[in-house]
Amino acid sequence: MHTDFTIAVQCENFENRLCWMLSSVDQQTDPSIPITFAIAHRTNKTEIYVRIKEIFSKSRFDIVLTGHDKLSLQYRGLSRNIQLGACKTEWLLFADCDMVYDPRYFEFLMEELKKKEYADKKDSMMIAGRYSNPVEETNVLVDSFSYPQQISAAWDRVNVLEKIRRSNVGAGYFQLINMKHCPHDGYYVDPTRCRDRAWYGKDGGSTGMAKARSDMQFRRRIGKKTKLPQWFSQHQIHLNHLRDNQEGFHLEQIR
């Protein structure tokens, strides 16, 4: 185990937003912090992710493609099982694939996690939170990034920022897990139970509810919760107002 991070994301049609996230991580001010991306993707879009790996081949992080099988694509918690199994680092961060981070984010996060209140946890530990930011703060943070040329070729940044000014910025998914106390004993979410309709809905449930319930089961199994100071909520941005029918991700636009 090293003092480093794996960032686990699940895309499922959000490839265009992922480039923003990768760019913000690539521009972290402390290059000594090892970061790995574990990206769960649909296998019929493998070409896109291979291209993304090529674009960021000289970046400060490594990319691992964990993929989806038929079952884990249907149940989000099972996909997190796969990503957890691929994690070789001390900390595993589950995040939305359209998060944008302040350049000092992981530097300060590492310092925070060295504090006694986190280090002394005896059980498997999860730091969780859902955060929002005012629209004005979002503009300042997003506009502060100097994106690599290959990303600016795929994005019209002026239009993107205009959309931000007209939209609310919602909460971002955030789970940080201490892998020191997280035993690898097979499934953290029982796939048989995920498929049990009586479990996730009296009237048969729905696929969406099954995804949500499998994720909640995963979170309960992981263990105790605590929260980070407010600074961390103020310096990560969730770009959930961007929709795929508004902003496309086109391989031919990226050089």
C-alpha positions in Angstrom: 0.0 0.0 0.0 1.2 3.5 -0.8 -0.1 6.9 0.3 -1.9 7.5 -3.0 -5.4 7.5 -4.6 -7.4 5.6 -7.0 -10.3 7.6 -8.5 -13.1 5.3 -9.6 -15.6 6.6 -12.1 -18.5 5.1 -14.1 -19.3 6.8 -17.3 -22.2 5.2 -19.2 -22.5 7.9 -21.9 -20.7 10.7 -20.1 -17.4 10.5 -21.9 -17.5 14.1 -22.9 -17.5 15.2 -19.3 -14.7 12.8 -18.3 -12.2 14.9 -20.2 -12.8 17.9 -17.9 -12.3 15.7 -14.9 -9.0 14.2 -16.2 -7.7 17.6 -17.1 -8.4 19.0 -13.6 -6.5 16.1 -12.0 -3.7 16.4 -14.5 -3.2 20.0 -13.3 -2.9 19.3 -9.6 -0.1 21.4 -8.2 1.7 18.6 -6.3 3.0 16.1 -8.9 4.4 13.8 -6.2 0.9 12.4 -5.3 0.3 9.2 -7.3 -3.2 9.0 -8.8 -4.8 6.1 -10.7 -8.1 6.3 -12.6 -10.3 3.2 -12.6 -12.8 3.8 -15.4 -15.8 1.5 -15.8 -17.1 1.7 -19.3 -19.4 0.0 -21.7 -17.4 -2.5 -23.8 -19.1 -1.3 -27.0 -17.4 2.0 -26.5 -13.9 0.7 -25.9 -12.5 2.7 -28.8 -13.4 5.9 -27.1 -11.6 5.0 -23.9 -8.5 3.8 -25.7 -8.4 7.2 -27.4 -8.8 8.9 -24.0 -5.9 6.9 -22.7 -3.8 8.0 -25.7 -4.7 11.6 -25.2 -3.6 11.5 -21.5 -0.7 9.1 -22.0 1.8 11.7 -20.8 -0.3 12.9 -17.9 0.5 12.5 -14.2 -1.9 9.7 -13.6 -2.4 6.1 -14.8 -5.7 4.9 -16.4 -7.1 1.4 -15.8 -10.2 0.3 -17.7 -12.3 -2.0 -15.6 -15.2 -2.4 -18.0 -18.8 -3.6 -17.4 -20.1 -7.1 -17.8 -23.9 -7.6 -18.4 -24.7 -7.8 -14.7 -22.5 -5.0 -13.4 -23.9 -2.6 -16.1 -27.3 -3.2 -14.6 -26.3 -2.9 -10.9 -24.0 -0.1 -10.0 -22.9 -1.6 -6.8 -21.5 -4.6 -8.6 -19.5 -2.4 -10.9 -18.0 -0.8 -7.8 -17.0 -4.3 -6.6 -14.9 -4.7 -9.7 -13.3 -1.3 -9.3 -12.6 -2.0 -5.6 -10.9 -5.2 -6.6 -8.7 -3.3 -9.0 -7.6 -0.8 -6.4 -3.9 -1.2 -5.3 -3.7 2.1 -3.4 -4.4 3.2 0.2 -7.4 5.4 -0.7 -10.2 4.7 -3.1 -12.4 7.6 -4.2 -15.7 6.9 -5.9 -16.7 10.1 -7.8 -19.0 11.3 -10.5 -17.2 11.4 -13.9 -18.0 15.1 -14.3 -16.3 16.4 -11.2 -13.7 19.2 -11.6 -11.1 19.7 -8.8 -9.2 22.7 -7.5 -5.5 22.4 -8.4 -4.7 22.0 -4.7 -7.4 19.5 -4.0 -5.5 16.3 -3.6 -2.6 18.0 -1.9 -4.9 19.3 0.8 -6.8 16.0 0.9 -3.6 14.0 1.6 -2.7 16.4 4.4 -6.2 16.1 5.9 -6.1 12.3 5.8 -2.9 12.2 7.8 -4.7 13.6 10.8 -5.2 11.3 13.8 -9.0 11.4 13.5 -8.8 9.5 10.2 -5.7 7.4 10.9 -7.0 5.8 14.1 -10.1 4.2 12.5 -10.1 0.5 13.3 -12.9 -0.5 10.9 -13.3 -0.1 7.2 -13.9 3.6 6.7 -15.8 5.7 4.3 -15.8 9.5 4.0 -19.0 10.5 2.2 -20.7 13.7 1.3 -22.9 15.4 -1.4 -21.9 18.9 -2.1 -23.2 21.9 -4.0 -21.6 25.2 -5.0 -23.0 28.7 -6.0 -23.0 29.3 -9.7 -20.5 32.2 -9.4 -18.0 30.0 -7.6 -18.3 27.4 -10.3 -17.5 29.9 -13.0 -14.4 31.1 -11.2 -13.1 27.6 -10.6 -13.8 26.2 -14.1 -12.4 29.3 -15.8 -9.2 29.0 -13.8 -8.1 25.8 -15.5 -5.9 26.0 -18.5 -7.0 23.0 -20.5 -4.6 21.1 -22.8 -5.1 22.0 -26.4 -6.5 18.6 -27.3 -9.3 19.1 -24.9 -10.1 22.7 -26.0 -10.4 21.2 -29.5 -13.3 19.1 -28.3 -15.1 21.7 -26.2 -16.5 25.1 -26.8 -15.5 26.6 -23.5 -17.4 29.9 -23.9 -20.7 28.1 -24.5 -20.0 25.8 -21.6 -19.4 28.7 -19.2 -22.6 30.4 -20.5 -24.5 27.2 -19.7 -23.1 27.3 -16.2 -24.2 30.8 -15.6 -27.8 29.9 -16.5 -27.9 26.6 -14.5 -27.8 25.4 -11.0 -24.9 23.2 -10.0 -26.0 20.1 -8.3 -24.5 17.7 -5.8 -21.6 15.4 -6.7 -21.2 11.8 -5.7 -18.3 11.4 -3.2 -17.1 8.3 -1.4 -13.6 8.0 0.0 -12.6 4.6 1.3 -9.6 3.6 3.4 -8.4 0.4 1.8 -6.2 -0.5 4.8 -9.3 -1.8 6.6 -11.3 -3.0 3.7 -11.0 -6.8 3.3 -11.1 -8.4 -0.1 -13.5 -11.2 0.6 -15.5 -11.4 -2.6 -18.6 -9.5 -3.5 -19.5 -6.5 -1.4 -22.9 -6.6 -3.1 -24.7 -9.9 -3.5 -25.6 -10.2 -7.2 -28.4 -12.7 -6.4 -30.0 -10.2 -4.0 -29.7 -7.4 -6.5 -31.9 -9.4 -8.9 -34.5 -10.2 -6.3 -37.4 -8.0 -7.3 -39.1 -8.4 -3.9 -36.0 -6.7 -2.4 -36.1 -3.5 -4.3 -39.8 -2.9 -4.9 -43.1 -4.2 -3.7 -44.6 -4.0 -7.2 -41.6 -5.5 -9.0 -39.4 -2.4 -8.8 -37.5 -0.9 -11.7 -34.1 -1.1 -13.2 -33.3 2.3 -11.8 -34.3 1.3 -8.3 -32.2 -1.9 -8.6 -29.2 0.2 -9.4 -29.8 2.5 -6.5 -30.4 -0.3 -4.0 -27.3 -2.2 -5.1 -25.3 1.0 -4.5 -26.8 1.5 -1.1 -26.0 -2.1 -0.2 -22.4 -1.5 -1.2 -22.2 1.6 1.0 -23.6 -0.1 4.0 -21.2 -3.0 3.7 -18.2 -0.7 3.5 -18.6 0.7 7.0 -18.4 3.8 9.1 -18.9 7.3 7.8 -17.3 10.7 8.6 -17.1 14.0 6.8 -14.4 16.2 5.5 -14.1 20.0 6.4 -16.1 22.4 4.3 -13.1 23.5 2.2 -13.3 20.3 0.2 -17.0 20.8 -0.7 -16.2 24.4 -1.9 -13.3 23.3 -4.1 -14.9 20.5 -6.2 -17.4 21.3 -8.9 -20.1 19.0 -10.3 -20.9 19.7 -13.9 -24.2 17.9 -13.9 -26.0 20.6 -15.9 -24.1 19.5 -19.1 -26.1 17.1 -21.2 -24.8 14.8 -23.9 -27.3 16.2 -26.4 -25.8 19.7 -25.8 -22.1 18.9 -25.8 -20.8 16.0 -27.9 -17.6 14.1 -27.5 -16.2 13.4 -31.0 -13.0 11.5 -31.6 -12.3 13.3 -34.8 -12.2 16.7 -33.0 -9.4 15.6 -30.7 -5.8 15.9 -32.0 
